[in-house]
Amino acid sequence: MEFSAQQIAGLLGGALYGNANAMVRDVAPIEQAQAHHLSFITDEKYLPYLTTSKAGVILITRSVVEGKVTFPEGEGKAGGAVILVDNARAAMGQLLSLVSKAMNPPKQGIEQPCCISEGVQVPADAYVGAFAYIGKNVRLGAGVQIYPNVYIGDNVTIGDHTVLYAGVRVYAHCVVGKDCILHAGVVVGSDGFGFEPDPQGVNQKIPQIGNVIIEDDVEIGANTTVDRAMMGSTIIRKNAKIDNLVQIAHNVEIGEGTFCCAQVGIAGSTKIGKHCVLAGQVGVAGHIEIADNCMFGAQSGVPGNVRKPGVYMGYPAIDAATWRRAVVRFKQSGK
């Protein structure tokens, strides 16, 4: 697929400078881009590439160049074009979404062999891949995409246009909302880690009879696990984004729009607020609450309640500015 600079500017509502007829058919980082590539700049440190990059079209966040670089009408990068937009990363995402839909249109139909329990209705516009298993009383929404080797247990609900990639497992009684994406190897509804030693010291399993509820527009990365509740529900609120290799324990609640990056671990019965960010390898203790709009730096440990929005780092996680000063003193004390 090829697009001209003029077409791209029209789609994005951006200000076009340079060669309106410049054609691109692929994307690349600004450092590596060639004449057939679309690239973008969202940070001032990449501006020097404006004079050296061979990219055919460059999207630039307007605020990055204001007062620093000008692009007179009819000029710009030699042979190419520059398009100024409010947010180049978001604009690139918008374009890639259009291209992705064109390259990977939704599938339809039922491949064989697969096992679909009697009475389960598969919508006409849905897709069920080979070797998928769909249990009793499962409800499938319009346009769902169930890739090969997916397991869906009894009494599960999958919402409209949700995608379950190869090898996803959704245990019985769980609910997955609309427009969700579960990547390969995701497990939803495995037992929470609940045991209690008896008088002889033998660990006895506590049955986990709750479920998992995943609301609309949630994306969960490959090989992430979301445990079912002991009682009630483990809940992932709408628009939350969970990375690869994350562990979410029983009865946890992840707030709307919250990000959990790779290798985050959240212990049982913890409630995380809206629009939080847990960077890579953050560990969160059980039975605590975290306020809305909290950000935790990589490898932070959160052992107790966090009542105030802010940026936190370290173990135990404290205000990020205080942690940075403490690290300086740690280094000095070692000399």
N, C-alpha and C positions, 0 to 999 in steps of 0.2 A: 504494500500500500504506500502510495506517495501523496504528500500534501505540500502545497505551496505555502510560503510565508504569509501570503495574503489570506489563504483559507484558515490558517492557524490563528492569525490575528482576529479574524472575524468570529471564529468560534469562542475565543477567550475575551473578546472585547478589549484587546490590548492596543497600545500605540506602536505602529510599525515604522521602522526606519531602515533604509537600505533597499535591497533588491526584493521587491514584492513577489517576484517570480522564482526566487530560490526554492528548490525542491529538496525535501528530505524524506527518507524512507526508513530511518532507524534512529535510535537514541544512543547517546554515549556521554560519559563524564567530559567536562569541558577540557581536561588535560589531554584526552585521547581522541576527541571528536574530529571527524573528517567532513568533507563537503556534503556528504549525504546524510549527516547526523543532525538531529535536534539535541540541544543541550540547554543547561540553565545555570544561572548564578543567583545565589541567595545570600552571599556573604561578601563583604568588601575585599577580603583577602584574595578572592579569585578575579578581581577586576583586571589585573595585569594580563590575563589570558585574552582579553578583548583584542589586544594587538597581535597576539600570536596564534590564537586558536583558528583552526580551519573549518570549524562548525558552520554548516549551512545556515542554520537559524539558532539564535540564542535567546532564550527567555530570561529576563532580568527583573528581579524585584525592584520596583520603582524607587523605593526609599534608599536602596543601596547606591544608586548612581546620582541621586538628586544633589546638586551643588558640586559634584565631582567630575561627572562626564556629561557631555552634551552630544546629541545626535541630530544634527541639522536635517531638515527635510531633504530627501533625495540622496542622503549620504549614509554612512554607517560602516559596518565591516565590509571590506572589499570583497565583492562577489557574493556576499551573504546578507543576512538581515538580522536585526535586533528587534525584539518585541518587549515593550515594557508593560508589566502587569503588577497588580497589587501584591501578589504572592506567587513567585515563580514556582516554588515547590508544589503548591496546591494546583497551579495551572498545569504543570507537568502531569500531576496525578489525574487531572480531568481528561487530558489528552490520552494518557495511557489506558484509562478506563474505557474510552471509546474504542481504542485499538484492540484491547483485550477482548471486548465483547464481539468485535468483528472476527478476530482470530479464533476465539473459542466459544462459538455459539452454544447455547444449552442443548443437551442431547434429549432425545425422546425415545420411548419404547422400552421393552423388557427383554433383556438378553437372557439366554439360556446356556447352561443350567443355573437356576436360582430357586429359592424356596420362599414362596409367599403364602402365608397361612390363609386358609379358607375364610372368605368373608372380607378380607382386606381389600379396600378399593384403591387402585392405583390410578391417579388422574391421567387423562389422555395425554397431557403435555409433560408428564413426569418421565424420569429415566431411572431404571433399575438395572445395575450392571450384573455381570455374570458372577455366580457364587455368592450373591447377597442372600441374607436370611432376614425375613421380616416376620415377626411373631404375631400372636393372636391379638385381635382388637387394636392393632396399630392404626393410627389415623395419619394419613399423608396429605399435605397441602398441595395446592396447585404448583406445578413446575418444579417440584423437588428433584434433586439430582443425587441419586444414591449410587456411588461408584462400586466397582467390584470388591467382593470380600467384606462388605459392611455387614455388621450384625446389629439388628434392632430387636430388642426384647419385647415381651408382651406389654400391651397397654401403654405404649409410647406414643406421643404426639410429636410430629415433625411439621413445622409451619411452612407456609407458602414460600417457594423459591429458595429454600435452604439447601445448601450443598454439603454432602457428607462424602469426603474423599476416601480413597481406598483404605480399607482396614480400620475404619472407625467402628467403635463399639458403644452402643447406647443401651444400657441395662434397663430392665423392666420398670415401668411406671414413671419414667423420666419425661420431661417436656422440653422440647427445643423450639424456639419461636421462629418468626418469619425472617427471611433474608439473612440467615446466619451462615457462616462458613466454618466447618470443622475439618481440619487438615488431617493427613494420613496418620493413623495410629492414636488419635484422640480416644480416650476412654471416659465416658460419662456415666456415673452411677455405680462405680465399683464401691465395695464396702468401705465405710469409714474405719479408721484404725482404732477400734474400740475393744478393749480387753480389761478384765478385772481379775486379780489373783484370788483364788479361793483360800480357805483356811490352811490348806496344805501347800500354798504357794504356787499352785498350778494356774497359769493364765487361762481364764475362761473367756470365750468370745461373747461379746454383747451384740445380739442381732441388730443389724442396721436396717430398719424397716421404713425409713423415709425415702426421699427421692431427690432429684436435681431438677431445678427449673432454670432454663436459660432463656432469657427474654430476647426480644427482636434485635437484629442488627449486631449480633455478637460474632466476633471472629476468634477462633481458638487454634493455636499453632500445633504443629506436629508433636505427637507423643506427650501431650499434656494430659493430666489426669484430674478429674473433678469428682470427688467422692460423694456418695449419697449421704444424706443426713441419718443420724441415729433415729430421730423422730423429727417430723416436719420436713423442711427442705433446705438444701444447699442452693443458694440463689446467685446467678450472674445477671446483673441488671443490664438493661438495654444499652447498646453501643459500647459496652466494655470490649477491650481488645487484649487478648491473652496470648503471649508469645509461646515459643516451643519450650518443652521440658519444664513446665510449671506444675507444681503440686498444690492443689486447693483441697483442703481437708473438709471433713463432715461439718455441716451446719454453718459454713462460712457464708458471708454475704459480700459480694463485690459490687460496689456502687456504680451507678450510671456513668458511662464515659471514662471509666478508670482503665489505666494501662498497667499490665503486669509483664515485665520483660523476662527474658530467658532465665531459667533456673531459680525463679522466685519460689519460696515455700511459705505457705500460710497455714498455720495450725488451726485446730478445730474451734468452731463457735466464735470466730473473730468477725467483726463487722468493719468493712472498709468503705469510706464515704465516696461521694461523687467526685469525678475528675481528679483523682489521685494518680500519681506515677510512682511505681515501684521499679527501680532500675534493676539491672541484672544481679542475681544472687542475693537479693534482699530476703531476710528471714523475719517472719512475723510470728510472735508467740500467740498462744491460744487464749480465747475468752477475753479479748480486749476490743476496744473501739478506736478507730482512726477517723478523724474529722475529714470533711470535704476539703479538696484543694491542697492536699499534702503531697510533697515530693520527697522521695527517699533515694539518696545516692547509692551507687553500686556497692554491694556487700554490707549495707547497713543492717543492723539488728534492732528489731523493735520489740522490747520485752514488756512494754506497758502501754496504757492508753495514751493517745496523742489527741489532745483537745483543741489545738490551735492550728489553723492552716499555716503552711510555711514550707521551707526547704530544710531537710534534716540529713545528717550523715553520721557514720561511725557506729560503734557499739559501746554502750547503748546509744541509739540514735539521738542526737542533740542538734540544736540549731547549727546550720552548716557553717556560718561564719565563725562561731565559737569552736567548732571542730577543726576548722582549718588553722586557727591560731594555736590550738592545742597540739596539732601535728607538728607545727614549727618548733614548739617547745620540746616535744618528744625527741625530735632530731637533735636539738641543741643539747639535751641532757645526755645523749649518747656519746658526745665528743669527749 
